């Protein structure tokens, strides 16, 4: 994935962060979707890395789950280490 765009690294890290946060909170797709006002289908696509969230969706998900989900810069700078 060395030639992949930066968005690919962030998308994968975001999906991992979302999955981990959901597992920690013990919340499923539909419950998170209801709480965040985001369709469960959108959350499913986010978890599978099919789409990146827009800023509104990101903010709603972070507020609903109570933790930051967007990865930091190390996702890009550490890309060759993983």
N, C-alpha and C positions, 0 to 999 in steps of 0.2 A: 504494500500500500504506500510505498515510498513516494510515488508520483501523485498520490491522491490530493485533492484540494483540502485546504485547511478545514473547510466546512465538514468534510467527511470525518475527520478526527473529532471535531466537536460534536457532531451528530452521534457518533458511537459512544462517546463519553457521556453525553446527555442521556442517551437511552440506558446506559448502565446506572447512572445516578438515579434516574426515575424508577427503574426496577428495584434498586436497592432501597430507596425511600419508601416505595410501596410495600416491600416485604417488611421493613422495619416497622412501618405504621400498621401493618396487617390490614391493608385496604386493597380492594379489588378495583378493576377497571370501572365498573358501573358506579360504585360508591364514590370513587375519586372524581369521576365525571360529573356526578350529581353535585358533589361538594364544590367543584371548581367551575361548573357551568361549561364543561367541555364534553363533547360526545365521547362515549367509550370507544367508538370506532377511531376517532382521532388519537386517543391515548394508545390504542393498539398499534396504529401506524407509527407513532412516535417511538414506542418500545421496540418495534421491528426495524427502526432506522430508515423507514420509507420516506419520512418528511422531517423537516426541522420545524420547531414551534415558532410562531411569530411572537413578538414581544408581549402582546396581550395574553396569549395562551400561556406563555412561560410564567408571567406574573400570576395568573389565576392558579396555575398548578402549584407554584411555590407557596402561595398564600394558603391554599387548601391543604397542602401536605405539611406545611410548617418548616420547610427547610429549603436551602438553595439547591437548585438542580443544574444550573448552567455551569459547565466546567471552567476552570481557570486556565491561564496561559500555559501551564505545564503540560497540558494535553498536546499542545503543538510543539513545545520545545523539547519534550521528552519522547517524541514520536519514534526516534531511532533506537530507543532503549527497550521498547516493548516487543 
